[in-house]
Amino acid sequence: MLEFFSMKSYMDLVRHILVNGENKVDRTGTGTRSVFGYQLRHDLRTGFPLLTTKKVYFKSMLYELLWFIKGATNTQDGLNSGIWDAWAGPSGELGPVYGYQWRKWDKFTWDESAQAYQKTHIDQLAQAIETIKANPYSRRIIVSAWNVADIERMVLPPCHAFFQFYVTIDGHLDLQLYQRSADVAVGVPFNIASYSLLLMMVAQECGLVPRFFVHTLGDAHIYQTHLGGLEEQLTREEKGLPSVKIENKPFFELEFEDFTLEGYDPHPFIRFPIAI
């Protein structure tokens, strides 16, 4: 199921699940129609992959991505998109979720003099960027959010579990994401846009051209409460893809105001209930 990017590939995924999926029970008790193992390939050279058959809130996606990059774990850490409010505790804390794992993966090293383990952190994202610059053809340029030791401390285990960068001989940068659980109506359009933008940001930092975002899905599902909205989307004609401009600043200094979405003219927003 490999297609070079158009938003048609996303709509084809919806059709595939509706036709070939199986009805399953799920953790939320909502019920899903689900398939296992599906891959999309988006070519960023043809435009920015933001769904046009319904409006996707670019600003919310951007706030969340910058919040991850900041290493934040609390909805009150600034850059709050509102996406995580339903899962947050009274103080806004979510546990060591995505950003923490990307920037502050716990490392314990034995200190002989103290006769004890000392806790430090691994900045996976910074290491990945430095590896792209210093050793671009490495097959180990991976950032993982799936930290088995920390899952019980998270309000929600990572759905988009880990991603890997790939540098080509002719100066392109690709990124592949493995997503263990994919809410096709609500989450996947955000995930496509978020990781495509992350790819663009890293490519700019490393002097490369962003090319393919490869999106590998484990359990790709449509909640039963989302069927009507997706069927409406299938009746809508796709529109041209927008573009995104990023200010030429160091990766970790980029802020919300440094991103500009241009040429986005989607069909109206469709509200899907969130399964908690």
Rosetta silent file (secondary structure, phi, psi, omega in degrees, C-alpha in Angstrom):
SEQUENCE: MLEFFSMKSYMDLVRHILVNGENKVDRTGTGTRSVFGYQLRHDLRTGFPLLTTKKVYFKSMLYELLWFIKGATNTQDGLNSGIWDAWAGPSGELGPVYGYQWRKWDKFTWDESAQAYQKTHIDQLAQAIETIKANPYSRRIIVSAWNVADIERMVLPPCHAFFQFYVTIDGHLDLQLYQRSADVAVGVPFNIASYSLLLMMVAQECGLVPRFFVHTLGDAHIYQTHLGGLEEQLTREEKGLPSVKIENKPFFELEFEDFTLEGYDPHPFIRFPIAI
SCORE:     score description
SCORE:     0.000 S_00000001
   1 L     0.000   49.763 -178.371    0.000    0.000    0.000 S_00000001
   2 L   -99.212  122.786  176.859    2.761    2.503   -0.934 S_00000001
   3 L  -134.795  139.330  171.936    1.670    5.737   -2.647 S_00000001
   4 L   -70.536  152.106 -161.199    3.536    8.963   -3.195 S_00000001
   5 L   -63.225  129.920  156.178    1.826   11.747   -1.350 S_00000001
   6 L  -151.970  160.970  177.628   -1.514   13.206   -2.106 S_00000001
   7 H   -68.763  -10.523  172.603   -4.297   13.499    0.414 S_00000001
   8 H   -58.410  -33.934 -179.199   -5.950   10.814   -1.703 S_00000001
   9 H   -63.325  -36.175  175.864   -3.676    8.340    0.068 S_00000001
  10 H   -67.701  -44.455  179.966   -5.293    9.237    3.391 S_00000001
  11 H   -66.227  -32.358  174.738   -8.782    8.913    1.932 S_00000001
  12 H   -64.691  -35.363  175.499   -7.779    5.570    0.419 S_00000001
  13 H   -62.493  -44.245  178.241   -6.817    4.446    3.933 S_00000001
  14 H   -58.511  -48.294 -179.889  -10.300    5.412    5.160 S_00000001
  15 H   -61.351  -41.454 -178.974  -11.914    3.435    2.323 S_00000001
  16 H   -60.226  -42.709 -179.948   -9.634    0.462    2.971 S_00000001
  17 H   -67.920  -43.097 -179.582  -10.664    0.288    6.624 S_00000001
  18 H   -61.136  -37.504 -176.761  -14.356    0.661    5.829 S_00000001
  19 H   -85.197  -41.974 -170.050  -14.197   -2.167    3.270 S_00000001
  20 H  -109.594   -8.429 -176.327  -11.622   -4.511    4.777 S_00000001
  21 L   -71.678  164.354  176.001  -11.545   -3.695    8.489 S_00000001
  22 E  -115.609  145.375  178.748  -12.916   -5.852   11.283 S_00000001
  23 E   -77.382  129.786 -176.352  -15.128   -4.656   14.101 S_00000001
  24 E  -135.127  154.476  168.854  -13.330   -4.803   17.438 S_00000001
  25 L   -83.527  159.785 -177.646  -13.868   -3.829   21.042 S_00000001
  26 L  -145.474  173.174 -176.088  -11.337   -1.386   22.472 S_00000001
  27 L   -56.514  -35.699 -175.228  -10.029    0.121   25.698 S_00000001
  28 L   -80.368  -13.418 -177.225  -12.425    3.070   25.579 S_00000001
  29 L    80.878    6.119 -177.655  -15.519    0.892   25.122 S_00000001
  30 L   -80.655  -38.557 -175.710  -16.475    2.842   21.974 S_00000001
  31 L    93.531  139.183 -177.873  -15.791    0.106   19.426 S_00000001
  32 E  -133.912  163.177  164.974  -13.682    0.392   16.281 S_00000001
  33 E  -111.907  123.957 -161.848  -13.343   -0.797   12.712 S_00000001
  34 E  -137.678  146.561  166.922   -9.689   -1.752   12.406 S_00000001
  35 E  -127.650  162.767 -179.089   -6.903   -3.026   10.145 S_00000001
  36 E  -124.533  123.698  176.289   -3.339   -3.927   11.094 S_00000001
  37 E    85.944   96.108 -179.585   -0.282   -2.865    9.150 S_00000001
  38 E  -150.494  144.325 -177.429   -0.636   -0.057    6.602 S_00000001
  39 E  -133.404  135.008  175.060    1.901    2.378    5.178 S_00000001
  40 E  -116.881  146.365  178.605    1.611    5.822    3.606 S_00000001
  41 E  -128.836  116.747 -174.559    4.448    7.702    1.884 S_00000001
  42 E  -108.568  125.750 -179.752    4.138   11.476    1.639 S_00000001
  43 E   -96.178  106.624 -175.625    6.356   13.496   -0.718 S_00000001
  44 H   -70.073  -12.099  177.598    6.868   16.917    0.865 S_00000001
  45 H   -72.889  -13.399 -179.731    8.185   18.279   -2.418 S_00000001
  46 H   -96.364   -1.678 -178.638    4.594   18.286   -3.738 S_00000001
  47 L   136.205  168.435 -179.147    3.215   20.445   -0.909 S_00000001
  48 L   -84.150  127.574 -172.430    2.593   20.354    2.819 S_00000001
  49 L   -77.807   73.836  175.602    0.394   17.355    3.770 S_00000001
  50 L  -111.768  122.515 -173.762   -2.468   19.059    5.561 S_00000001
  51 L   -54.310  137.083 -179.041   -5.830   17.408    4.966 S_00000001
  52 L  -110.603  -13.564  179.165   -8.193   19.444    2.783 S_00000001
  53 L   -77.669   -5.539  165.348  -11.416   17.389    2.947 S_00000001
  54 L  -155.762  158.257  178.546  -11.891   18.879    6.413 S_00000001
  55 L   -73.607  132.838  171.780  -10.141   21.676    8.246 S_00000001
  56 L  -112.584  131.471 -174.942   -7.198   20.624   10.421 S_00000001
  57 L   -78.408   96.210 -177.986   -6.130   23.185   13.012 S_00000001
  58 H   -57.797  -41.263 -177.178   -2.534   23.918   12.026 S_00000001
  59 H   -62.866  -41.265  178.625   -1.954   26.171   15.031 S_00000001
  60 H   -64.478  -42.015  177.642   -2.944   23.446   17.502 S_00000001
  61 H   -61.205  -43.585 -178.860   -0.672   20.948   15.748 S_00000001
  62 H   -65.987  -43.812  176.572    2.216   23.426   15.818 S_00000001
  63 H   -56.809  -45.455 -178.319    1.723   24.251   19.499 S_00000001
  64 H   -63.970  -44.149 -179.723    1.791   20.537   20.347 S_00000001
  65 H   -61.493  -45.221  178.987    4.921   19.869   18.272 S_00000001
  66 H   -66.058  -31.910  175.581    6.820   22.751   19.844 S_00000001
  67 H   -65.045  -42.784  174.989    5.623   21.549   23.261 S_00000001
  68 H   -60.248  -49.312 -175.898    7.102   18.108   22.509 S_00000001
  69 H   -62.105  -31.669  176.994   10.381   19.649   21.333 S_00000001
  70 H   -67.902  -19.452 -177.125   10.530   21.704   24.527 S_00000001
  71 L    84.842   18.274 -174.063   10.443   18.448   26.514 S_00000001
  72 L   -75.724  153.443  178.894    7.304   19.539   28.344 S_00000001
  73 L  -134.137    8.018 -175.537    5.042   17.181   30.295 S_00000001
  74 E  -130.648  137.499 -178.762    2.459   19.559   31.732 S_00000001
  75 L   -68.744  -10.592  178.161   -0.434   21.296   29.990 S_00000001
  76 L  -101.309   14.548 -179.810    0.464   24.449   31.942 S_00000001
  77 L   -82.284   12.574 -173.241    4.025   24.557   30.572 S_00000001
  78 L    84.292  167.538 -179.404    3.011   27.101   27.956 S_00000001
  79 L    56.850   28.047 -177.610    2.300   26.281   24.306 S_00000001
  80 L   -74.272  116.956  179.016   -0.835   24.459   25.468 S_00000001
  81 L   -85.233  -12.974 -175.551   -2.835   23.400   22.426 S_00000001
  82 L    87.820   -9.581 -176.052   -5.667   21.964   24.525 S_00000001
  83 L   -62.729  -35.921 -173.280   -5.150   18.550   22.920 S_00000001
  84 L   -96.217    0.826 -174.434   -3.992   16.931   26.165 S_00000001
  85 L   -59.224  -35.868 -176.276   -6.423   18.578   28.584 S_00000001
  86 L   -66.829  -22.086 -177.826   -8.770   15.562   28.673 S_00000001
  87 L  -102.854  -12.751 -173.639   -5.998   13.311   29.989 S_00000001
  88 L   -73.887  149.537  173.183   -4.255   15.748   32.341 S_00000001
  89 L   -76.349 -178.970 -177.264   -4.521   15.585   36.113 S_00000001
  90 L   -56.082  -33.284 -179.552   -5.707   18.533   38.228 S_00000001
  91 L   -89.182   -0.437 -178.772   -2.258   20.161   38.066 S_00000001
  92 L    89.503    0.134 -175.192   -1.941   19.565   34.334 S_00000001
  93 E   -78.844  141.199 -177.445    0.706   16.859   34.736 S_00000001
  94 L  -118.458   -4.972 -174.098    0.828   14.003   32.214 S_00000001
  95 L    84.661 -175.260 -174.145    3.876   12.054   33.340 S_00000001
  96 L   -78.351   67.230 -177.265    6.978   11.426   31.192 S_00000001
  97 L   -80.980 -164.995 -166.972    5.194   11.545   27.825 S_00000001
  98 H   -39.345  -58.570 -174.237    6.616   12.244   24.365 S_00000001
  99 H   -59.043  -39.064  178.907    8.643   15.398   24.978 S_00000001
 100 H   -61.378  -44.903 -178.357   10.272   14.012   28.098 S_00000001
 101 H   -68.689  -38.237  178.871   11.401   10.886   26.261 S_00000001
 102 H   -62.471  -40.885 -169.427   12.623   12.864   23.231 S_00000001
 103 H  -110.496  -19.743 -170.264   14.703   15.289   25.324 S_00000001
 104 H  -140.242   37.802  179.417   15.234   13.772   28.791 S_00000001
 105 E   -54.538  125.996 -176.304   15.329    9.962   28.563 S_00000001
 106 E   -65.561  135.488  176.358   16.475    8.795   32.005 S_00000001
 107 E  -131.103  131.526 -179.414   19.969    7.321   32.230 S_00000001
 108 E  -116.679  121.551 -177.174   21.422    5.750   35.373 S_00000001
 109 E  -120.164  135.004 -179.472   25.198    5.416   35.672 S_00000001
 110 E   -72.333  123.857  176.988   27.044    3.721   38.518 S_00000001
 111 E  -100.851  107.993 -174.676   29.178    6.181   40.484 S_00000001
 112 L   -62.373  -41.354 -176.859   31.968    4.199   42.074 S_00000001
 113 L   -66.871  -35.521 -179.721   32.967    6.921   44.522 S_00000001
 114 L   -90.673  -10.853 -176.563   29.420    7.382   45.787 S_00000001
 115 L    52.524   46.798 -179.278   28.593    3.679   45.523 S_00000001
 116 E  -157.998  160.071  175.083   25.276    4.620   43.999 S_00000001
 117 E   -82.514  133.896  177.453   23.591    5.119   40.658 S_00000001
 118 E  -105.832  134.543 -177.576   23.507    8.718   39.442 S_00000001
 119 E   -91.739  126.246  170.804   20.615    9.905   37.259 S_00000001
 120 E  -128.737 -171.314 -178.583   21.313   11.899   34.106 S_00000001
 121 E  -134.528  152.384  175.447   19.368   12.365   30.882 S_00000001
 122 E  -109.801  124.913  176.499   19.782   11.605   27.187 S_00000001
 123 L   -92.089   89.998 -175.498   18.627   14.232   24.706 S_00000001
 124 H   -62.193  -39.248 -175.658   17.627   11.884   21.881 S_00000001
 125 H   -67.936  -44.681  177.535   16.447   14.643   19.563 S_00000001
 126 H   -63.275  -40.028  178.456   19.644   16.682   19.869 S_00000001
 127 H   -63.492  -40.473  179.292   21.696   13.510   19.379 S_00000001
 128 H   -61.639  -44.783  179.901   19.737   12.622   16.233 S_00000001
 129 H   -63.359  -43.427  179.300   20.373   16.062   14.728 S_00000001
 130 H   -65.573  -35.766  178.196   24.064   15.909   15.552 S_00000001
 131 H   -67.428  -40.335  176.953   24.317   12.413   14.052 S_00000001
 132 H   -57.450  -40.242 -179.316   22.659   13.594   10.829 S_00000001
 133 H   -72.925  -42.068 -172.137   25.338   16.300   10.599 S_00000001
 134 H   -91.968  -31.863 -175.550   28.335   14.165   11.618 S_00000001
 135 L  -143.044   66.372 -167.449   27.428   10.680   10.380 S_00000001
 136 L   -62.114  -23.436 -176.719   24.513   11.124    7.961 S_00000001
 137 L   -95.907   13.216  175.238   24.439    7.560    6.628 S_00000001
 138 L   -61.950  144.393  175.731   24.088    5.986   10.058 S_00000001
 139 L   -97.704   16.191 -176.042   21.261    3.486   10.385 S_00000001
 140 L  -119.164   22.523 -177.535   20.839    4.389   14.059 S_00000001
 141 L   -87.655   80.312 -170.949   19.286    7.853   13.815 S_00000001
 142 E  -127.264  139.833  171.824   16.266    6.954   15.917 S_00000001
 143 E  -122.456  126.228 -175.468   14.204    8.777   18.537 S_00000001
 144 E  -117.526  133.627  171.330   11.957    6.609   20.717 S_00000001
 145 L   -99.014   -8.709 -174.770    9.050    7.597   22.937 S_00000001
 146 L   -89.005   83.795  178.825    8.380    3.965   23.883 S_00000001
 147 L  -101.386  102.614 -172.964   10.221    3.700   27.201 S_00000001
 148 H   -55.992  -38.144 -177.268    8.932    0.490   28.782 S_00000001
 149 H   -67.181  -22.897 -175.052   10.088    1.480   32.268 S_00000001
 150 H  -103.624   -6.689 -172.698    8.075    4.714   32.157 S_00000001
 151 H   -57.075  -40.303 -178.143    4.825    3.604   30.519 S_00000001
 152 H   -68.026  -17.879  179.125    2.987    3.118   33.821 S_00000001
 153 H   -89.234   -8.860 -179.241    3.898    6.706   34.789 S_00000001
 154 L   -90.593  145.005  176.646    2.354    8.146   31.613 S_00000001
 155 L   -68.900  -25.580  179.366   -1.303    9.122   31.436 S_00000001
 156 L  -150.282  123.990  177.983   -1.370    7.532   27.965 S_00000001
 157 L   -60.748  149.459 -176.743    1.260    5.242   26.411 S_00000001
 158 L   -59.121  128.914  172.826    2.800    6.704   23.231 S_00000001
 159 L   -81.638  -49.983  172.865    0.724    6.077   20.115 S_00000001
 160 E   -88.446  104.445 -161.016    3.441    7.359   17.771 S_00000001
 161 E   -86.051  -44.731  177.675    6.164    5.230   19.259 S_00000001
 162 E  -158.563  158.119 -179.623    9.452    5.962   17.463 S_00000001
 163 E  -138.787  155.505 -174.280   10.868    7.586   14.357 S_00000001
 164 E  -134.506  139.040  176.723   13.991    7.228   12.221 S_00000001
 165 E   -99.035  153.215 -178.646   15.827    9.593    9.868 S_00000001
 166 E  -142.882  123.945 -179.617   17.427    8.640    6.555 S_00000001
 167 E  -106.131  132.737  179.901   19.844   10.799    4.540 S_00000001
 168 L   -93.584  162.619  179.836   20.303   10.223    0.809 S_00000001
 169 L   -60.934  -33.811 -176.013   23.480   10.613   -1.221 S_00000001
 170 L   -93.620   18.008  169.480   21.969   13.562   -3.112 S_00000001
 171 L    88.332   23.308  174.122   21.106   15.550    0.017 S_00000001
 172 E   -99.020  154.128  175.737   17.505   14.619    0.839 S_00000001
 173 E  -121.290  127.597  175.349   16.209   13.809    4.307 S_00000001
 174 E  -113.111  159.829  176.003   13.448   11.268    4.939 S_00000001
 175 E  -140.249  132.222  174.400   11.676   10.361    8.182 S_00000001
 176 E  -117.032  132.695  177.531    9.759    7.199    9.006 S_00000001
 177 E  -111.832  135.370  166.988    7.364    6.967   11.949 S_00000001
 178 E  -102.966  121.999 -179.947    6.010    3.781   13.495 S_00000001
 179 E  -115.300  112.372 -174.420    2.618    4.427   15.064 S_00000001
 180 E   -69.941  -32.925 -175.942    1.321    1.518   17.134 S_00000001
 181 E  -136.620  124.637 -171.527   -2.210    2.919   17.455 S_00000001
 182 E  -130.276  107.382  173.634   -3.754    5.252   14.894 S_00000001
 183 E   -78.656  101.030 -167.446   -7.073    7.063   15.354 S_00000001
 184 L   -66.505  -37.075 -177.044   -7.664    7.653   11.658 S_00000001
 185 L   -73.609  -45.621 -172.076  -10.345   10.351   11.911 S_00000001
 186 L  -100.975  -52.931 -170.554   -8.821   12.577   14.596 S_00000001
 187 H   -77.807  -44.035 -170.816   -5.197   11.670   15.272 S_00000001
 188 H   -60.984  -44.034  176.846   -3.712   10.628   11.944 S_00000001
 189 H   -58.187  -37.677  175.376   -4.219   13.965   10.092 S_00000001
 190 H   -65.467  -45.517 -177.592   -2.461   15.698   13.006 S_00000001
 191 H   -62.173  -41.946  178.159    0.322   13.103   13.060 S_00000001
 192 H   -58.562  -49.128 -178.187    0.945   13.435    9.313 S_00000001
 193 H   -66.950  -42.343 -176.034    1.233   17.208    9.575 S_00000001
 194 H   -64.062  -49.246 -177.847    3.263   17.184   12.794 S_00000001
 195 H   -74.502  -27.290  173.775    5.949   14.745   11.690 S_00000001
 196 H   -66.425  -40.951  178.457    6.128   16.297    8.226 S_00000001
 197 H   -68.054  -40.149  175.623    6.798   19.659    9.859 S_00000001
 198 H   -58.772  -42.985  177.280    9.383   18.090   12.182 S_00000001
 199 H   -59.332  -43.605  179.209   11.091   16.640    9.098 S_00000001
 200 H   -63.135  -40.944 -179.139   11.150   20.098    7.486 S_00000001
 201 H   -65.177  -44.970 -179.286   12.608   21.670   10.638 S_00000001
 202 H   -68.272  -40.336  178.237   15.390   19.089   10.993 S_00000001
 203 H   -59.461  -43.961  178.870   16.183   19.236    7.269 S_00000001
 204 H   -61.520  -43.604  179.794   16.569   23.011    7.479 S_00000001
 205 H   -61.348  -34.119 -173.368   18.848   22.691   10.510 S_00000001
 206 H   -99.843    4.469  178.733   21.029   20.146    8.719 S_00000001
 207 L    69.806   33.324 -178.756   21.159   21.806    5.305 S_00000001
 208 L  -119.043  169.255  179.467   19.153   19.056    3.598 S_00000001
 209 E  -102.276  120.935  179.024   16.011   18.913    1.453 S_00000001
 210 E   -67.234  133.612 -176.431   12.951   17.322    3.124 S_00000001
 211 E  -123.991  -92.854 -172.159   11.582   14.521    0.965 S_00000001
 212 E   -98.750  130.777  161.852    9.509   11.548    2.182 S_00000001
 213 E  -100.338  114.205 -179.205    7.557   11.200    5.398 S_00000001
 214 E  -100.521  121.432 -172.557    6.873    7.459    5.624 S_00000001
 215 E  -114.870  105.935 -178.742    4.008    6.688    7.998 S_00000001
 216 E  -101.708  122.016 -175.062    3.777    3.079    9.171 S_00000001
 217 E  -107.943  134.403  173.185    0.609    2.231   11.090 S_00000001
 218 E   -82.139  -97.716  176.383    0.075   -0.716   13.422 S_00000001
 219 E   -84.677  101.972  178.097   -3.568   -0.810   14.541 S_00000001
 220 E   -98.711  118.187 -170.154   -5.249    1.711   12.209 S_00000001
 221 E  -136.614  153.198  171.907   -8.805    2.178   13.353 S_00000001
 222 E  -115.108  122.721  176.023  -11.970    4.193   12.908 S_00000001
 223 E   -67.819  145.319 -178.975  -14.134    4.590   16.007 S_00000001
 224 H   -56.633  -31.205 -179.833  -17.761    3.652   15.448 S_00000001
 225 H   -76.085   -6.414 -178.783  -18.726    7.211   16.451 S_00000001
 226 H  -103.635   -4.360 -173.894  -16.570    8.595   13.614 S_00000001
 227 H   -60.369  -44.331 -177.244  -18.082    6.641   10.724 S_00000001
 228 H   -62.900  -43.074  179.644  -20.623    9.273    9.747 S_00000001
 229 H   -64.625  -39.757  179.286  -18.100   12.104    9.641 S_00000001
 230 H   -70.367  -36.080  176.114  -15.658   10.119    7.542 S_00000001
 231 H   -62.916  -35.566  174.478  -18.396    9.087    5.131 S_00000001
 232 H   -65.031  -43.204  178.603  -19.140   12.795    4.689 S_00000001
 233 H   -58.451  -37.291 -178.034  -15.453   13.468    4.021 S_00000001
 234 H   -64.716  -18.821  178.798  -15.431   10.821    1.301 S_00000001
 235 L   -86.757   -8.975 -174.559  -18.011   12.846   -0.630 S_00000001
 236 L   -92.026  142.422  178.394  -15.813   15.967   -0.679 S_00000001
 237 L   -82.562  137.503  179.723  -13.442   16.838   -3.495 S_00000001
 238 L   -71.000  152.712  178.185   -9.816   17.380   -2.532 S_00000001
 239 L  -115.580  173.457 -179.015   -8.199   20.782   -2.897 S_00000001
 240 L   -65.270  150.824 -178.393   -4.643   21.890   -3.570 S_00000001
 241 L   -77.047  145.586  175.703   -2.026   21.407   -0.884 S_00000001
 242 L   -80.866 -175.714  173.604   -0.764   24.374    1.145 S_00000001
 243 E  -133.725  161.968  178.869    2.848   25.254    1.900 S_00000001
 244 E  -128.785  132.332  173.743    4.714   26.160    5.090 S_00000001
 245 E  -106.887  137.246 -179.745    7.511   28.699    5.478 S_00000001
 246 E  -121.485  130.617  177.114    9.954   28.430    8.390 S_00000001
 247 L   -61.007  146.743 -177.380   12.215   31.255    9.539 S_00000001
 248 L   -82.806   81.095 -179.974   15.913   30.506    9.123 S_00000001
 249 L  -130.886  159.350  175.551   16.788   30.066   12.805 S_00000001
 250 L   -55.991  145.723 -173.096   18.533   27.302   14.800 S_00000001
 251 H   -48.876  -53.212 -173.039   16.244   24.316   15.391 S_00000001
 252 H   -79.659    0.799  176.146   15.841   24.694   19.153 S_00000001
 253 H  -103.075   -4.733 -179.150   15.271   28.465   18.871 S_00000001
 254 L   -67.320  136.093 -179.433   12.264   28.203   16.553 S_00000001
 255 L  -123.664  171.162 -175.415    9.071   29.621   18.060 S_00000001
 256 H   -52.423  -41.158 -175.356    5.405   29.633   17.094 S_00000001
 257 H   -71.005   -9.220 -176.777    5.700   32.957   15.242 S_00000001
 258 H   -87.168    3.700 -177.593    8.439   31.543   12.985 S_00000001
 259 E  -119.380  135.566  178.863    6.016   29.366   10.990 S_00000001
 260 E  -130.433  122.445  175.254    3.656   30.560    8.259 S_00000001
 261 E   -92.062  128.743 -176.967    0.984   28.406    6.604 S_00000001
 262 E  -126.839  139.779  172.492    0.145   29.582    3.101 S_00000001
 263 L    74.771   28.441 -179.472   -2.544   28.599    0.608 S_00000001
 264 L   -96.533  116.894 -177.306   -4.702   26.468    2.910 S_00000001
 265 L  -135.919   71.280 -174.259   -8.350   26.406    1.771 S_00000001
 266 L   -82.194  167.936  167.310   -9.969   23.280    3.261 S_00000001
 267 L   -68.205  166.210 -176.472  -13.573   22.138    3.399 S_00000001
 268 L   -59.562  154.280  177.953  -15.355   22.939    6.703 S_00000001
 269 L   -61.061  142.812  172.948  -14.286   21.362    9.976 S_00000001
 270 L  -116.022  123.879 -178.628  -15.966   18.096   11.006 S_00000001
 271 L   -86.318  121.818  176.266  -16.290   17.538   14.744 S_00000001
 272 L  -111.752  131.155  176.437  -15.448   14.024   15.906 S_00000001
 273 L   -65.521  139.226 -179.890  -16.030   12.993   19.547 S_00000001
 274 L   -85.052  130.533  176.129  -12.795   12.027   21.321 S_00000001
 275 L   -89.646  114.744 -175.941  -12.634    8.497   22.749 S_00000001
 276 L   -93.894    0.000    0.000  -10.939    8.785   26.150 S_00000001
